[in-house]
Amino acid sequence: LASAGRSAADAETAAARVAELTAEADRLTAEARLGSLDEVRAALLTPAHRARLESLLDERTRAASAATAVLDEQQDDPDPGAEDVGSAREALDAHEREAADHARARALADERVDALRRTVASLGRALDAWAPLRDESLTADSMSRLVRGTAAENHLQMRLSAYVLATRLDQVVEAANERLGHMRDQRYLLQRTGRAARRNSQAGLGLDVVDQWTGDVRDPATLSGGETFVVSLSLALGLSDVVTQEAGGGEIETLFVDEGFGTLDADTLDDVMDRLDGLRSGGRTVGVVSHVSELRTRIPTQVHVEKGRTGSTVGTATLVG
């Protein structure tokens, strides 16, 4: 009886150890539940982890074998404790089935880990193939922001197109200032400004007027009507000069100036007409559209449009002398 009791106690100890090992296997198996790629990378079995699982299975197998040996030893020598031994046998069988289930679960986990390793390798190859395209995209985006004037390196915050136009505008302003410098009062000069000329226009293409009498820098909108006409005419003639230079000497031979003369005082009108006469003397044809009667004594060849009840009539006149 004492021997049977010890055997039953050994069986129960073995069964308890099997249960403990099974619980540990369950915990390790639960760790293999995977959700995202980051979890895959974190959950890949390391050699130490795999060795731990194998050690647990080996220990559980040895415990089960020891319990089986004890029970087998008692099979040929029934005693009053045989009933307890039978219960231990049933418990052992149940734990062995659970152990087999956990072994299959571990095998399935291994298969999944291998599949995930292959997926990670495939993603790595895809990332390697994508890297050059990413670099090209970053370069294109950097150039785009630079051209559009939004890059931090673009200190002027100007579009490339505006920068090119600003260079041309500087040439036009220089030529316009040459014209303004020959005016009688020599009061105004133009300069390009970095701000936008008006709302929604591009920065770097605005103009300021420098008043050489007061030293002030003025917005063109503060000029009088006559002053605005003179500045506008100088810009137009300056643009003509720049186009002529860019065209390899080919001149713009005909210019038309429409209205604006009525806003000029007598001295400024004489200045403007002298400038236009100089263009005509240089071989250009200058057409002036105006209602100012004083111009009739300054324009040698004239076209008159007269309104009538039946319509307008056109006539010509030529000054003599």
FIFILUM-896200 format. One record per residue (C-alpha): x, y, z; residue number from 0; residue in three letters. Coordinates in steps of 0.02 Angstrom, whole numbers, plus 50000, padded with zeros to 5 digits. Layout:
N
+-------+-------+-------+-------+------+
!    xx !    yy !    zz ! marti ! fido !
+-------+-------+-------+-------+------+
!     X !     Y !     Z !   NUM !  Ala !
...
+-------+-------+-------+-------+------+
This chain:
321
+-------+-------+-------+-------+------+
!    xx !    yy !    zz ! marti ! fido !
+-------+-------+-------+-------+------+
! 50000 ! 50000 ! 50000 !     0 !  Leu !
! 50141 ! 50121 ! 50042 !     1 !  Ala !
! 50221 ! 50084 ! 49875 !     2 !  Ser !
! 50056 ! 50112 ! 49783 !     3 !  Ala !
! 50032 ! 50275 ! 49876 !     4 !  Gly !
! 50204 ! 50335 ! 49827 !     5 !  Arg !
! 50170 ! 50284 ! 49648 !     6 !  Ser !
! 50005 ! 50378 ! 49647 !     7 !  Ala !
! 50092 ! 50531 ! 49721 !     8 !  Ala !
! 50228 ! 50520 ! 49588 !     9 !  Asp !
! 50094 ! 50510 ! 49454 !    10 !  Ala !
! 50005 ! 50663 ! 49524 !    11 !  Glu !
! 50170 ! 50758 ! 49531 !    12 !  Thr !
! 50206 ! 50710 ! 49351 !    13 !  Ala !
! 50030 ! 50762 ! 49301 !    14 !  Ala !
! 50052 ! 50929 ! 49389 !    15 !  Ala !
! 50218 ! 50957 ! 49299 !    16 !  Arg !
! 50135 ! 50914 ! 49133 !    17 !  Val !
! 49998 ! 51042 ! 49171 !    18 !  Ala !
! 50130 ! 51172 ! 49214 !    19 !  Glu !
! 50227 ! 51139 ! 49054 !    20 !  Leu !
! 50065 ! 51143 ! 48953 !    21 !  Thr !
! 50020 ! 51314 ! 49026 !    22 !  Ala !
! 50193 ! 51379 ! 48979 !    23 !  Glu !
! 50172 ! 51311 ! 48803 !    24 !  Ala !
! 50001 ! 51396 ! 48792 !    25 !  Asp !
! 50080 ! 51561 ! 48842 !    26 !  Arg !
! 50218 ! 51547 ! 48712 !    27 !  Leu !
! 50092 ! 51497 ! 48580 !    28 !  Thr !
! 49985 ! 51649 ! 48619 !    29 !  Ala !
! 50137 ! 51758 ! 48589 !    30 !  Glu !
! 50137 ! 51700 ! 48408 !    31 !  Ala !
! 49970 ! 51787 ! 48372 !    32 !  Arg !
! 50019 ! 51913 ! 48238 !    33 !  Leu !
! 49929 ! 52068 ! 48176 !    34 !  Gly !
! 50037 ! 52192 ! 48077 !    35 !  Ser !
! 50206 ! 52192 ! 47990 !    36 !  Leu !
! 50287 ! 52271 ! 48143 !    37 !  Asp !
! 50216 ! 52129 ! 48251 !    38 !  Glu !
! 50282 ! 52004 ! 48124 !    39 !  Val !
! 50457 ! 52074 ! 48139 !    40 !  Arg !
! 50444 ! 52077 ! 48329 !    41 !  Ala !
! 50372 ! 51901 ! 48341 !    42 !  Ala !
! 50495 ! 51809 ! 48228 !    43 !  Leu !
! 50565 ! 51664 ! 48333 !    44 !  Leu !
! 50742 ! 51690 ! 48387 !    45 !  Thr !
! 50856 ! 51539 ! 48410 !    46 !  Pro !
! 50842 ! 51561 ! 48600 !    47 !  Ala !
! 50652 ! 51565 ! 48592 !    48 !  His !
! 50646 ! 51408 ! 48484 !    49 !  Arg !
! 50768 ! 51318 ! 48601 !    50 !  Ala !
! 50657 ! 51364 ! 48749 !    51 !  Arg !
! 50504 ! 51286 ! 48665 !    52 !  Leu !
! 50601 ! 51127 ! 48623 !    53 !  Glu !
! 50667 ! 51116 ! 48801 !    54 !  Ser !
! 50491 ! 51130 ! 48872 !    55 !  Leu !
! 50428 ! 50993 ! 48756 !    56 !  Leu !
! 50574 ! 50880 ! 48799 !    57 !  Asp !
! 50547 ! 50906 ! 48986 !    58 !  Glu !
! 50362 ! 50873 ! 48969 !    59 !  Arg !
! 50397 ! 50714 ! 48870 !    60 !  Thr !
! 50518 ! 50652 ! 49004 !    61 !  Arg !
! 50391 ! 50687 ! 49141 !    62 !  Ala !
! 50255 ! 50594 ! 49045 !    63 !  Ala !
! 50373 ! 50447 ! 49016 !    64 !  Ser !
! 50416 ! 50439 ! 49201 !    65 !  Ala !
! 50233 ! 50440 ! 49249 !    66 !  Ala !
! 50196 ! 50305 ! 49120 !    67 !  Thr !
! 50338 ! 50196 ! 49189 !    68 !  Ala !
! 50268 ! 50211 ! 49365 !    69 !  Val !
! 50095 ! 50161 ! 49306 !    70 !  Leu !
! 50163 ! 50017 ! 49202 !    71 !  Asp !
! 50258 ! 49954 ! 49354 !    72 !  Glu !
! 50097 ! 49948 ! 49454 !    73 !  Gln !
! 49990 ! 49863 ! 49320 !    74 !  Gln !
! 50050 ! 49687 ! 49366 !    75 !  Asp !
! 50031 ! 49715 ! 49554 !    76 !  Asp !
! 49854 ! 49777 ! 49588 !    77 !  Pro !
! 49822 ! 49842 ! 49760 !    78 !  Asp !
! 49692 ! 49942 ! 49853 !    79 !  Pro !
! 49766 ! 50103 ! 49777 !    80 !  Gly !
! 49734 ! 50045 ! 49598 !    81 !  Ala !
! 49583 ! 50160 ! 49585 !    82 !  Glu !
! 49693 ! 50313 ! 49618 !    83 !  Asp !
! 49819 ! 50252 ! 49491 !    84 !  Val !
! 49682 ! 50235 ! 49360 !    85 !  Gly !
! 49629 ! 50415 ! 49390 !    86 !  Ser !
! 49809 ! 50470 ! 49369 !    87 !  Ala !
! 49817 ! 50370 ! 49206 !    88 !  Arg !
! 49664 ! 50461 ! 49139 !    89 !  Glu !
! 49735 ! 50629 ! 49190 !    90 !  Ala !
! 49899 ! 50585 ! 49107 !    91 !  Leu !
! 49812 ! 50533 ! 48947 !    92 !  Asp !
! 49717 ! 50697 ! 48943 !    93 !  Ala !
! 49877 ! 50797 ! 48966 !    94 !  His !
! 49964 ! 50696 ! 48831 !    95 !  Glu !
! 49824 ! 50740 ! 48711 !    96 !  Arg !
! 49842 ! 50922 ! 48758 !    97 !  Glu !
! 50029 ! 50909 ! 48735 !    98 !  Ala !
! 50001 ! 50838 ! 48560 !    99 !  Ala !
! 49882 ! 50982 ! 48522 !   100 !  Asp !
! 50013 ! 51107 ! 48578 !   101 !  His !
! 50146 ! 51021 ! 48472 !   102 !  Ala !
! 50034 ! 51038 ! 48320 !   103 !  Arg !
! 50003 ! 51221 ! 48366 !   104 !  Ala !
! 50189 ! 51250 ! 48376 !   105 !  Arg !
! 50214 ! 51170 ! 48205 !   106 !  Ala !
! 50078 ! 51282 ! 48132 !   107 !  Leu !
! 50160 ! 51434 ! 48212 !   108 !  Ala !
! 50326 ! 51384 ! 48135 !   109 !  Asp !
! 50243 ! 51373 ! 47964 !   110 !  Glu !
! 50167 ! 51545 ! 47987 !   111 !  Arg !
! 50332 ! 51619 ! 48043 !   112 !  Val !
! 50417 ! 51546 ! 47888 !   113 !  Asp !
! 50281 ! 51620 ! 47778 !   114 !  Ala !
! 50300 ! 51788 ! 47862 !   115 !  Leu !
! 50489 ! 51781 ! 47840 !   116 !  Arg !
! 50460 ! 51756 ! 47653 !   117 !  Arg !
! 50338 ! 51903 ! 47653 !   118 !  Thr !
! 50464 ! 52014 ! 47742 !   119 !  Val !
! 50598 ! 51966 ! 47615 !   120 !  Ala !
! 50478 ! 52005 ! 47472 !   121 !  Ser !
! 50437 ! 52175 ! 47548 !   122 !  Leu !
! 50622 ! 52209 ! 47569 !   123 !  Gly !
! 50650 ! 52178 ! 47384 !   124 !  Arg !
! 50502 ! 52290 ! 47341 !   125 !  Ala !
! 50572 ! 52429 ! 47451 !   126 !  Leu !
! 50742 ! 52412 ! 47368 !   127 !  Asp !
! 50660 ! 52430 ! 47197 !   128 !  Ala !
! 50558 ! 52580 ! 47257 !   129 !  Trp !
! 50705 ! 52675 ! 47334 !   130 !  Ala !
! 50775 ! 52745 ! 47168 !   131 !  Pro !
! 50600 ! 52803 ! 47118 !   132 !  Leu !
! 50580 ! 52887 ! 47287 !   133 !  Arg !
! 50746 ! 52979 ! 47264 !   134 !  Asp !
! 50693 ! 53037 ! 47090 !   135 !  Glu !
! 50526 ! 53095 ! 47159 !   136 !  Ser !
! 50611 ! 53193 ! 47299 !   137 !  Leu !
! 50727 ! 53276 ! 47172 !   138 !  Thr !
! 50580 ! 53321 ! 47059 !   139 !  Ala !
! 50482 ! 53390 ! 47206 !   140 !  Asp !
! 50630 ! 53495 ! 47263 !   141 !  Ser !
! 50652 ! 53567 ! 47088 !   142 !  Met !
! 50465 ! 53600 ! 47075 !   143 !  Ser !
! 50462 ! 53696 ! 47239 !   144 !  Arg !
! 50615 ! 53795 ! 47185 !   145 !  Leu !
! 50535 ! 53841 ! 47018 !   146 !  Val !
! 50370 ! 53885 ! 47102 !   147 !  Arg !
! 50457 ! 53996 ! 47228 !   148 !  Gly !
! 50404 ! 53897 ! 47382 !   149 !  Thr !
! 50572 ! 53817 ! 47426 !   150 !  Ala !
! 50666 ! 53877 ! 47579 !   151 !  Ala !
! 50821 ! 53898 ! 47470 !   152 !  Glu !
! 50727 ! 54023 ! 47360 !   153 !  Asn !
! 50762 ! 54177 ! 47466 !   154 !  His !
! 50674 ! 54291 ! 47341 !   155 !  Leu !
! 50517 ! 54183 ! 47348 !   156 !  Gln !
! 50496 ! 54213 ! 47161 !   157 !  Met !
! 50440 ! 54092 ! 47029 !   158 !  Arg !
! 50571 ! 54053 ! 46898 !   159 !  Leu !
! 50461 ! 54132 ! 46764 !   160 !  Ser !
! 50446 ! 54291 ! 46870 !   161 !  Ala !
! 50635 ! 54293 ! 46895 !   162 !  Tyr !
! 50664 ! 54288 ! 46707 !   163 !  Val !
! 50533 ! 54423 ! 46678 !   164 !  Leu !
! 50611 ! 54529 ! 46816 !   165 !  Ala !
! 50776 ! 54526 ! 46723 !   166 !  Thr !
! 50688 ! 54587 ! 46566 !   167 !  Arg !
! 50593 ! 54717 ! 46666 !   168 !  Leu !
! 50757 ! 54784 ! 46735 !   169 !  Asp !
! 50814 ! 54812 ! 46555 !   170 !  Gln !
! 50650 ! 54900 ! 46511 !   171 !  Val !
! 50661 ! 55010 ! 46668 !   172 !  Val !
! 50839 ! 55058 ! 46624 !   173 !  Glu !
! 50786 ! 55109 ! 46449 !   174 !  Ala !
! 50632 ! 55201 ! 46517 !   175 !  Ala !
! 50741 ! 55298 ! 46639 !   176 !  Asn !
! 50850 ! 55350 ! 46493 !   177 !  Glu !
! 50694 ! 55427 ! 46415 !   178 !  Arg !
! 50638 ! 55507 ! 46579 !   179 !  Leu !
! 50812 ! 55580 ! 46603 !   180 !  Gly !
! 50787 ! 55686 ! 46447 !   181 !  His !
! 50628 ! 55763 ! 46511 !   182 !  Met !
! 50641 ! 55947 ! 46556 !   183 !  Arg !
! 50614 ! 55929 ! 46743 !   184 !  Asp !
! 50708 ! 55763 ! 46761 !   185 !  Gln !
! 50605 ! 55731 ! 46916 !   186 !  Arg !
! 50559 ! 55546 ! 46908 !   187 !  Tyr !
! 50651 ! 55383 ! 46890 !   188 !  Leu !
! 50582 ! 55206 ! 46898 !   189 !  Leu !
! 50645 ! 55058 ! 46998 !   190 !  Gln !
! 50586 ! 54879 ! 47009 !   191 !  Arg !
! 50526 ! 54822 ! 47179 !   192 !  Thr !
! 50519 ! 54649 ! 47258 !   193 !  Gly !
! 50336 ! 54666 ! 47308 !   194 !  Arg !
! 50190 ! 54621 ! 47197 !   195 !  Ala !
! 50124 ! 54764 ! 47092 !   196 !  Ala !
! 49946 ! 54724 ! 47145 !   197 !  Arg !
! 49846 ! 54588 ! 47230 !   198 !  Arg !
! 49864 ! 54416 ! 47150 !   199 !  Asn !
! 50011 ! 54473 ! 47041 !   200 !  Ser !
! 50183 ! 54395 ! 47052 !   201 !  Gln !
! 50311 ! 54461 ! 47175 !   202 !  Ala !
! 50464 ! 54545 ! 47100 !   203 !  Gly !
! 50373 ! 54627 ! 46953 !   204 !  Leu !
! 50313 ! 54787 ! 47038 !   205 !  Gly !
! 50375 ! 54963 ! 47004 !   206 !  Leu !
! 50410 ! 55111 ! 47116 !   207 !  Asp !
! 50436 ! 55292 ! 47064 !   208 !  Val !
! 50585 ! 55383 ! 47137 !   209 !  Val !
! 50550 ! 55569 ! 47159 !   210 !  Asp !
! 50720 ! 55652 ! 47137 !   211 !  Gln !
! 50656 ! 55818 ! 47201 !   212 !  Trp !
! 50604 ! 55752 ! 47371 !   213 !  Thr !
! 50704 ! 55591 ! 47381 !   214 !  Gly !
! 50543 ! 55494 ! 47415 !   215 !  Asp !
! 50500 ! 55325 ! 47340 !   216 !  Val !
! 50319 ! 55332 ! 47282 !   217 !  Arg !
! 50187 ! 55211 ! 47224 !   218 !  Asp !
! 50144 ! 55244 ! 47040 !   219 !  Pro !
! 49963 ! 55261 ! 47095 !   220 !  Ala !
! 50008 ! 55427 ! 47180 !   221 !  Thr !
! 50060 ! 55509 ! 47016 !   222 !  Leu !
! 49947 ! 55634 ! 46931 !   223 !  Ser !
! 49865 ! 55594 ! 46766 !   224 !  Gly !
! 49996 ! 55687 ! 46666 !   225 !  Gly !
! 50140 ! 55610 ! 46764 !   226 !  Glu !
! 50066 ! 55437 ! 46740 !   227 !  Thr !
! 50054 ! 55467 ! 46552 !   228 !  Phe !
! 50237 ! 55521 ! 46542 !   229 !  Val !
! 50297 ! 55371 ! 46642 !   230 !  Val !
! 50189 ! 55251 ! 46541 !   231 !  Ser !
! 50252 ! 55324 ! 46377 !   232 !  Leu !
! 50433 ! 55308 ! 46438 !   233 !  Ser !
! 50403 ! 55125 ! 46482 !   234 !  Leu !
! 50326 ! 55092 ! 46312 !   235 !  Ala !
! 50472 ! 55172 ! 46223 !   236 !  Leu !
! 50594 ! 55080 ! 46337 !   237 !  Gly !
! 50509 ! 54915 ! 46294 !   238 !  Leu !
! 50527 ! 54959 ! 46111 !   239 !  Ser !
! 50713 ! 54990 ! 46135 !   240 !  Asp !
! 50738 ! 54822 ! 46224 !   241 !  Val !
! 50641 ! 54726 ! 46091 !   242 !  Val !
! 50746 ! 54810 ! 45957 !   243 !  Thr !
! 50906 ! 54756 ! 46045 !   244 !  Gln !
! 50844 ! 54578 ! 46070 !   245 !  Glu !
! 50788 ! 54565 ! 45889 !   246 !  Ala !
! 50965 ! 54590 ! 45827 !   247 !  Gly !
! 50938 ! 54770 ! 45772 !   248 !  Gly !
! 50768 ! 54746 ! 45692 !   249 !  Gly !
! 50669 ! 54900 ! 45741 !   250 !  Glu !
! 50487 ! 54927 ! 45785 !   251 !  Ile !
! 50456 ! 55057 ! 45651 !   252 !  Glu !
! 50279 ! 55110 ! 45695 !   253 !  Thr !
! 50210 ! 55168 ! 45863 !   254 !  Leu !
! 50037 ! 55228 ! 45909 !   255 !  Phe !
! 50004 ! 55334 ! 46064 !   256 !  Val !
! 49820 ! 55340 ! 46113 !   257 !  Asp !
! 49756 ! 55488 ! 46215 !   258 !  Glu !
! 49831 ! 55550 ! 46379 !   259 !  Gly !
! 49892 ! 55715 ! 46306 !   260 !  Phe !
! 49747 ! 55812 ! 46380 !   261 !  Gly !
! 49817 ! 55780 ! 46556 !   262 !  Thr !
! 49982 ! 55867 ! 46519 !   263 !  Leu !
! 50027 ! 56047 ! 46558 !   264 !  Asp !
! 50102 ! 56152 ! 46418 !   265 !  Ala !
! 50285 ! 56122 ! 46465 !   266 !  Asp !
! 50263 ! 55934 ! 46486 !   267 !  Thr !
! 50166 ! 55925 ! 46322 !   268 !  Leu !
! 50311 ! 56009 ! 46234 !   269 !  Asp !
! 50432 ! 55884 ! 46313 !   270 !  Asp !
! 50329 ! 55735 ! 46257 !   271 !  Val !
! 50307 ! 55800 ! 46081 !   272 !  Met !
! 50494 ! 55833 ! 46069 !   273 !  Asp !
! 50527 ! 55652 ! 46116 !   274 !  Arg !
! 50402 ! 55591 ! 45986 !   275 !  Leu !
! 50475 ! 55708 ! 45855 !   276 !  Asp !
! 50644 ! 55634 ! 45893 !   277 !  Gly !
! 50576 ! 55460 ! 45857 !   278 !  Leu !
! 50502 ! 55521 ! 45693 !   279 !  Arg !
! 50666 ! 55603 ! 45645 !   280 !  Ser !
! 50751 ! 55436 ! 45681 !   281 !  Gly !
! 50647 ! 55352 ! 45547 !   282 !  Gly !
! 50497 ! 55288 ! 45646 !   283 !  Arg !
! 50317 ! 55321 ! 45608 !   284 !  Thr !
! 50225 ! 55386 ! 45760 !   285 !  Val !
! 50036 ! 55394 ! 45764 !   286 !  Gly !
! 49951 ! 55502 ! 45896 !   287 !  Val !
! 49767 ! 55483 ! 45938 !   288 !  Val !
! 49704 ! 55637 ! 46031 !   289 !  Ser !
! 49568 ! 55768 ! 46048 !   290 !  His !
! 49691 ! 55902 ! 46108 !   291 !  Val !
! 49679 ! 56047 ! 45988 !   292 !  Ser !
! 49855 ! 56110 ! 46028 !   293 !  Glu !
! 49928 ! 55956 ! 45944 !   294 !  Leu !
! 49864 ! 56015 ! 45774 !   295 !  Arg !
! 50009 ! 56137 ! 45766 !   296 !  Thr !
! 50137 ! 56002 ! 45809 !   297 !  Arg !
! 50086 ! 55856 ! 45699 !   298 !  Ile !
! 50132 ! 55880 ! 45516 !   299 !  Pro !
! 50019 ! 55748 ! 45441 !   300 !  Thr !
! 49846 ! 55731 ! 45514 !   301 !  Gln !
! 49692 ! 55623 ! 45492 !   302 !  Val !
! 49529 ! 55703 ! 45549 !   303 !  His !
! 49373 ! 55604 ! 45591 !   304 !  Val !
! 49215 ! 55710 ! 45591 !   305 !  Glu !
! 49049 ! 55651 ! 45657 !   306 !  Lys !
! 48888 ! 55687 ! 45562 !   307 !  Gly !
! 48706 ! 55642 ! 45556 !   308 !  Arg !
! 48734 ! 55517 ! 45417 !   309 !  Thr !
! 48895 ! 55449 ! 45491 !   310 !  Gly !
! 49076 ! 55494 ! 45513 !   311 !  Ser !
! 49189 ! 55565 ! 45379 !   312 !  Thr !
! 49377 ! 55552 ! 45365 !   313 !  Val !
! 49490 ! 55690 ! 45300 !   314 !  Gly !
! 49677 ! 55724 ! 45294 !   315 !  Thr !
! 49778 ! 55881 ! 45320 !   316 !  Ala !
! 49962 ! 55925 ! 45304 !   317 !  Thr !
! 50048 ! 56069 ! 45391 !   318 !  Leu !
! 50149 ! 56180 ! 45280 !   319 !  Val !
! 50316 ! 56244 ! 45341 !   320 !  Gly !
+-------+-------+-------+-------+------+
